Amino acid sequence: MVFENVSTLIAKQLKVDPEKVTRDARLVEDLGADSANVMVLIMDLEDQFNMQVEDSAITELKTVGDVVDYIQTRQG
């Protein structure tokens, strides 16, 4: 369920084909995100999942899978 929500948000935000948004897709290299896209995406994810993403974690979130795993580990 988390993956579906995350992939939908990413596809909308980056205006990419949802089929390109796989767990292994890299946000910057594969999906064309820039730092502004990533910040807006993080804010959208925080709203959607009612959580805070630590600033230190943002640089670690390289792939869609990284984002999904991060959210899942914090939802407990």
N, CA, C and O atoms as CSV, one atom per row, in Angstrom:
chain,resi,resn,atom,element,x,y,z
A,1,MET,N,N,0.823,-1.204,0.000
A,1,MET,CA,C,0.000,0.000,0.000
A,1,MET,C,C,0.862,1.262,0.000
A,1,MET,O,O,0.560,2.224,-0.706
A,2,VAL,N,N,1.940,1.255,0.795
A,2,VAL,CA,C,2.827,2.417,0.844
A,2,VAL,C,C,3.422,2.668,-0.538
A,2,VAL,O,O,3.469,3.808,-1.002
A,3,PHE,N,N,3.878,1.598,-1.194
A,3,PHE,CA,C,4.483,1.777,-2.518
A,3,PHE,C,C,3.512,2.435,-3.496
A,3,PHE,O,O,3.892,3.337,-4.243
A,4,GLU,N,N,2.264,1.984,-3.491
A,4,GLU,CA,C,1.279,2.542,-4.423
A,4,GLU,C,C,1.092,4.041,-4.185
A,4,GLU,O,O,1.060,4.828,-5.131
A,5,ASN,N,N,0.970,4.424,-2.921
A,5,ASN,CA,C,0.790,5.843,-2.597
A,5,ASN,C,C,2.011,6.665,-2.993
A,5,ASN,O,O,1.883,7.739,-3.579
A,6,VAL,N,N,3.189,6.155,-2.669
A,6,VAL,CA,C,4.432,6.857,-2.991
A,6,VAL,C,C,4.605,6.970,-4.503
A,6,VAL,O,O,4.941,8.040,-5.010
A,7,SER,N,N,4.378,5.880,-5.220
A,7,SER,CA,C,4.595,5.908,-6.672
A,7,SER,C,C,3.603,6.848,-7.356
A,7,SER,O,O,3.961,7.521,-8.323
A,8,THR,N,N,2.372,6.903,-6.872
A,8,THR,CA,C,1.379,7.825,-7.441
A,8,THR,C,C,1.803,9.271,-7.215
A,8,THR,O,O,1.732,10.095,-8.127
A,9,LEU,N,N,2.242,9.575,-6.000
A,9,LEU,CA,C,2.708,10.930,-5.688
A,9,LEU,C,C,3.886,11.322,-6.571
A,9,LEU,O,O,3.922,12.423,-7.120
A,10,ILE,N,N,4.842,10.419,-6.703
A,10,ILE,CA,C,6.048,10.707,-7.497
A,10,ILE,C,C,5.684,10.910,-8.963
A,10,ILE,O,O,6.162,11.853,-9.594
A,11,ALA,N,N,4.848,10.043,-9.505
A,11,ALA,CA,C,4.464,10.159,-10.918
A,11,ALA,C,C,3.780,11.490,-11.184
A,11,ALA,O,O,4.054,12.147,-12.187
A,12,LYS,N,N,2.878,11.888,-10.269
A,12,LYS,CA,C,2.179,13.166,-10.433
A,12,LYS,C,C,3.135,14.339,-10.330
A,12,LYS,O,O,3.133,15.240,-11.169
A,13,GLN,N,N,3.950,14.314,-9.291
A,13,GLN,CA,C,4.858,15.427,-9.012
A,13,GLN,C,C,5.886,15.620,-10.126
A,13,GLN,O,O,6.152,16.747,-10.545
A,14,LEU,N,N,6.457,14.522,-10.599
A,14,LEU,CA,C,7.525,14.622,-11.599
A,14,LEU,C,C,6.993,14.522,-13.024
A,14,LEU,O,O,7.748,14.611,-13.992
A,15,LYS,N,N,5.681,14.336,-13.135
A,15,LYS,CA,C,5.039,14.210,-14.452
A,15,LYS,C,C,5.719,13.142,-15.306
A,15,LYS,O,O,6.094,13.381,-16.454
A,16,VAL,N,N,5.866,11.965,-14.716
A,16,VAL,CA,C,6.438,10.827,-15.430
A,16,VAL,C,C,5.406,9.712,-15.524
A,16,VAL,O,O,4.449,9.667,-14.752
A,17,ASP,N,N,5.611,8.826,-16.466
A,17,ASP,CA,C,4.748,7.666,-16.643
A,17,ASP,C,C,4.804,6.824,-15.366
A,17,ASP,O,O,5.891,6.448,-14.927
A,18,PRO,N,N,3.644,6.523,-14.763
A,18,PRO,CA,C,3.642,5.723,-13.528
A,18,PRO,C,C,4.394,4.399,-13.664
A,18,PRO,O,O,4.915,3.877,-12.679
A,19,GLU,N,N,4.450,3.859,-14.877
A,19,GLU,CA,C,5.162,2.589,-15.066
A,19,GLU,C,C,6.669,2.738,-14.888
A,19,GLU,O,O,7.364,1.747,-14.665
A,20,LYS,N,N,7.179,3.955,-14.983
A,20,LYS,CA,C,8.615,4.192,-14.779
A,20,LYS,C,C,8.962,4.250,-13.299
A,20,LYS,O,O,10.131,4.151,-12.925
A,21,VAL,N,N,7.951,4.410,-12.463
A,21,VAL,CA,C,8.187,4.560,-11.025
A,21,VAL,C,C,8.223,3.171,-10.390
A,21,VAL,O,O,7.217,2.662,-9.897
A,22,THR,N,N,9.420,2.574,-10.419
A,22,THR,CA,C,9.631,1.250,-9.826
A,22,THR,C,C,10.444,1.418,-8.546
A,22,THR,O,O,10.977,2.495,-8.279
A,23,ARG,N,N,10.537,0.365,-7.766
A,23,ARG,CA,C,11.329,0.434,-6.517
A,23,ARG,C,C,12.781,0.807,-6.805
A,23,ARG,O,O,13.417,1.493,-6.005
A,24,ASP,N,N,13.304,0.359,-7.943
A,24,ASP,CA,C,14.715,0.603,-8.261
A,24,ASP,C,C,14.958,1.937,-8.962
A,24,ASP,O,O,16.109,2.333,-9.146
A,25,ALA,N,N,13.893,2.634,-9.354
A,25,ALA,CA,C,14.049,3.901,-10.083
A,25,ALA,C,C,14.691,4.945,-9.174
A,25,ALA,O,O,14.244,5.169,-8.049
A,26,ARG,N,N,15.756,5.581,-9.686
A,26,ARG,CA,C,16.437,6.630,-8.932
A,26,ARG,C,C,15.708,7.955,-9.181
A,26,ARG,O,O,15.404,8.311,-10.320
A,27,LEU,N,N,15.443,8.661,-8.107
A,27,LEU,CA,C,14.647,9.887,-8.188
A,27,LEU,C,C,15.267,10.906,-9.139
A,27,LEU,O,O,14.566,11.476,-9.975
A,28,VAL,N,N,16.563,11.138,-9.022
A,28,VAL,CA,C,17.214,12.167,-9.824
A,28,VAL,C,C,17.600,11.630,-11.202
A,28,VAL,O,O,17.198,12.185,-12.225
A,29,GLU,N,N,18.375,10.558,-11.223
A,29,GLU,CA,C,18.919,10.059,-12.482
A,29,GLU,C,C,17.864,9.472,-13.410
A,29,GLU,O,O,17.896,9.725,-14.614
A,30,ASP,N,N,16.933,8.695,-12.872
A,30,ASP,CA,C,15.961,7.994,-13.716
A,30,ASP,C,C,14.657,8.780,-13.914
A,30,ASP,O,O,14.044,8.717,-14.980
A,31,LEU,N,N,14.242,9.516,-12.885
A,31,LEU,CA,C,12.936,10.169,-12.937
A,31,LEU,C,C,13.031,11.679,-13.133
A,31,LEU,O,O,12.010,12.354,-13.270
A,32,GLY,N,N,14.245,12.207,-13.146
A,32,GLY,CA,C,14.440,13.611,-13.472
A,32,GLY,C,C,14.125,14.601,-12.368
A,32,GLY,O,O,13.891,15.777,-12.646
A,33,ALA,N,N,14.113,14.152,-11.124
A,33,ALA,CA,C,13.837,15.069,-10.012
A,33,ALA,C,C,15.022,16.003,-9.805
A,33,ALA,O,O,16.174,15.617,-10.009
A,34,ASP,N,N,14.727,17.241,-9.395
A,34,ASP,CA,C,15.791,18.130,-8.953
A,34,ASP,C,C,15.563,18.404,-7.466
A,34,ASP,O,O,14.621,17.872,-6.878
A,35,SER,N,N,16.405,19.218,-6.860
A,35,SER,CA,C,16.296,19.406,-5.409
A,35,SER,C,C,14.950,20.013,-5.006
A,35,SER,O,O,14.414,19.687,-3.947
A,36,ALA,N,N,14.410,20.888,-5.840
A,36,ALA,CA,C,13.096,21.473,-5.526
A,36,ALA,C,C,12.012,20.403,-5.577
A,36,ALA,O,O,11.137,20.361,-4.711
A,37,ASN,N,N,12.067,19.532,-6.595
A,37,ASN,CA,C,11.096,18.437,-6.686
A,37,ASN,C,C,11.169,17.559,-5.447
A,37,ASN,O,O,10.143,17.170,-4.888
A,38,VAL,N,N,12.382,17.250,-5.024
A,38,VAL,CA,C,12.563,16.362,-3.876
A,38,VAL,C,C,11.978,17.003,-2.618
A,38,VAL,O,O,11.326,16.322,-1.827
A,39,MET,N,N,12.204,18.307,-2.426
A,39,MET,CA,C,11.675,18.970,-1.233
A,39,MET,C,C,10.143,18.965,-1.228
A,39,MET,O,O,9.530,18.700,-0.194
A,40,VAL,N,N,9.526,19.251,-2.364
A,40,VAL,CA,C,8.062,19.242,-2.452
A,40,VAL,C,C,7.549,17.819,-2.220
A,40,VAL,O,O,6.554,17.614,-1.524
A,41,LEU,N,N,8.232,16.853,-2.806
A,41,LEU,CA,C,7.855,15.449,-2.632
A,41,LEU,C,C,7.900,15.062,-1.151
A,41,LEU,O,O,6.980,14.420,-0.646
A,42,ILE,N,N,8.963,15.452,-0.466
A,42,ILE,CA,C,9.094,15.140,0.961
A,42,ILE,C,C,7.935,15.765,1.745
A,42,ILE,O,O,7.354,15.119,2.616
A,43,MET,N,N,7.601,17.019,1.435
A,43,MET,CA,C,6.487,17.674,2.138
A,43,MET,C,C,5.171,16.951,1.862
A,43,MET,O,O,4.357,16.773,2.767
A,44,ASP,N,N,4.960,16.533,0.608
A,44,ASP,CA,C,3.738,15.792,0.266
A,44,ASP,C,C,3.686,14.461,1.010
A,44,ASP,O,O,2.633,14.064,1.508
A,45,LEU,N,N,4.819,13.779,1.083
A,45,LEU,CA,C,4.872,12.497,1.793
A,45,LEU,C,C,4.606,12.696,3.281
A,45,LEU,O,O,3.904,11.898,3.903
A,46,GLU,N,N,5.167,13.757,3.849
A,46,GLU,CA,C,4.934,14.036,5.268
A,46,GLU,C,C,3.448,14.256,5.526
A,46,GLU,O,O,2.906,13.765,6.516
A,47,ASP,N,N,2.789,14.997,4.631
A,47,ASP,CA,C,1.349,15.226,4.778
A,47,ASP,C,C,0.564,13.930,4.628
A,47,ASP,O,O,-0.300,13.610,5.444
A,48,GLN,N,N,0.882,13.191,3.568
A,48,GLN,CA,C,0.123,11.978,3.263
A,48,GLN,C,C,0.261,10.924,4.350
A,48,GLN,O,O,-0.711,10.251,4.695
A,49,PHE,N,N,1.471,10.780,4.892
A,49,PHE,CA,C,1.719,9.715,5.869
A,49,PHE,C,C,1.770,10.234,7.301
A,49,PHE,O,O,2.064,9.480,8.230
A,50,ASN,N,N,1.479,11.547,7.481
A,50,ASN,CA,C,1.444,12.146,8.808
A,50,ASN,C,C,2.708,11.839,9.599
A,50,ASN,O,O,2.653,11.261,10.685
A,51,MET,N,N,3.844,12.234,9.039
A,51,MET,CA,C,5.136,11.951,9.662
A,51,MET,C,C,6.114,13.062,9.316
A,51,MET,O,O,5.839,13.900,8.458
A,52,GLN,N,N,7.253,13.062,9.988
A,52,GLN,CA,C,8.336,13.995,9.690
A,52,GLN,C,C,9.488,13.214,9.074
A,52,GLN,O,O,9.841,12.136,9.552
A,53,VAL,N,N,10.062,13.755,8.027
A,53,VAL,CA,C,11.265,13.156,7.444
A,53,VAL,C,C,12.438,13.990,7.923
A,53,VAL,O,O,12.493,15.195,7.676
A,54,GLU,N,N,13.377,13.350,8.609
A,54,GLU,CA,C,14.541,14.073,9.117
A,54,GLU,C,C,15.376,14.597,7.959
A,54,GLU,O,O,15.533,13.932,6.935
A,55,ASP,N,N,15.909,15.810,8.140
A,55,ASP,CA,C,16.747,16.411,7.098
A,55,ASP,C,C,17.915,15.506,6.731
A,55,ASP,O,O,18.284,15.401,5.562
A,56,SER,N,N,18.492,14.856,7.733
A,56,SER,CA,C,19.652,13.997,7.482
A,56,SER,C,C,19.292,12.799,6.608
A,56,SER,O,O,20.156,12.247,5.926
A,57,ALA,N,N,18.026,12.397,6.625
A,57,ALA,CA,C,17.603,11.234,5.852
A,57,ALA,C,C,17.374,11.574,4.384
A,57,ALA,O,O,17.470,10.706,3.517
A,58,ILE,N,N,17.073,12.838,4.111
A,58,ILE,CA,C,16.708,13.220,2.742
A,58,ILE,C,C,17.811,12.860,1.745
A,58,ILE,O,O,17.521,12.393,0.644
A,59,THR,N,N,19.064,13.073,2.121
A,59,THR,CA,C,20.165,12.767,1.198
A,59,THR,C,C,20.346,11.259,0.995
A,59,THR,O,O,20.983,10.831,0.033
A,60,GLU,N,N,19.788,10.465,1.896
A,60,GLU,CA,C,19.899,9.006,1.774
A,60,GLU,C,C,18.831,8.410,0.862
A,60,GLU,O,O,18.953,7.265,0.428
A,61,LEU,N,N,17.794,9.177,0.574
A,61,LEU,CA,C,16.672,8.662,-0.203
A,61,LEU,C,C,16.959,8.829,-1.693
A,61,LEU,O,O,16.617,9.846,-2.296
A,62,LYS,N,N,17.591,7.818,-2.269
A,62,LYS,CA,C,18.024,7.900,-3.666
A,62,LYS,C,C,17.033,7.261,-4.634
A,62,LYS,O,O,16.862,7.733,-5.758
A,63,THR,N,N,16.385,6.191,-4.195
A,63,THR,CA,C,15.467,5.459,-5.078
A,63,THR,C,C,14.054,5.482,-4.496
A,63,THR,O,O,13.847,5.827,-3.332
A,64,VAL,N,N,13.100,5.109,-5.326
A,64,VAL,CA,C,11.713,4.997,-4.860
A,64,VAL,C,C,11.654,3.991,-3.709
A,64,VAL,O,O,10.959,4.214,-2.718
A,65,GLY,N,N,12.381,2.894,-3.845
A,65,GLY,CA,C,12.418,1.878,-2.791
A,65,GLY,C,C,12.941,2.425,-1.475
A,65,GLY,O,O,12.444,2.065,-0.407
A,66,ASP,N,N,13.961,3.310,-1.549
A,66,ASP,CA,C,14.493,3.929,-0.328
A,66,ASP,C,C,13.395,4.715,0.382
A,66,ASP,O,O,13.269,4.652,1.605
A,67,VAL,N,N,12.607,5.450,-0.386
A,67,VAL,CA,C,11.524,6.264,0.180
A,67,VAL,C,C,10.482,5.360,0.832
A,67,VAL,O,O,10.053,5.608,1.959
A,68,VAL,N,N,10.079,4.314,0.118
A,68,VAL,CA,C,9.073,3.378,0.641
A,68,VAL,C,C,9.575,2.724,1.932
A,68,VAL,O,O,8.844,2.660,2.920
A,69,ASP,N,N,10.812,2.242,1.922
A,69,ASP,CA,C,11.373,1.583,3.105
A,69,ASP,C,C,11.450,2.549,4.283
A,69,ASP,O,O,11.149,2.180,5.418
A,70,TYR,N,N,11.855,3.787,4.007
A,70,TYR,CA,C,11.949,4.805,5.063
A,70,TYR,C,C,10.593,5.005,5.729
A,70,TYR,O,O,10.491,5.027,6.955
A,71,ILE,N,N,9.559,5.148,4.914
A,71,ILE,CA,C,8.213,5.365,5.455
A,71,ILE,C,C,7.750,4.149,6.244
A,71,ILE,O,O,7.201,4.284,7.338
A,72,GLN,N,N,7.970,2.963,5.689
A,72,GLN,CA,C,7.509,1.743,6.370
A,72,GLN,C,C,8.198,1.561,7.720
A,72,GLN,O,O,7.555,1.140,8.682
A,73,THR,N,N,9.484,1.867,7.811
A,73,THR,CA,C,10.172,1.664,9.083
A,73,THR,C,C,9.714,2.662,10.130
A,73,THR,O,O,9.838,2.397,11.326
A,74,ARG,N,N,9.182,3.812,9.703
A,74,ARG,CA,C,8.723,4.819,10.654
A,74,ARG,C,C,7.248,4.689,10.991
A,74,ARG,O,O,6.766,5.350,11.912
A,75,GLN,N,N,6.535,3.865,10.276
A,75,GLN,CA,C,5.118,3.684,10.592
A,75,GLN,C,C,4.907,2.623,11.657
A,75,GLN,O,O,3.853,2.558,12.290
A,76,GLY,N,N,5.934,1.783,11.847
A,76,GLY,CA,C,5.883,0.767,12.883
A,76,GLY,C,C,4.629,-0.017,12.826
A,76,GLY,O,O,4.428,-0.920,13.637
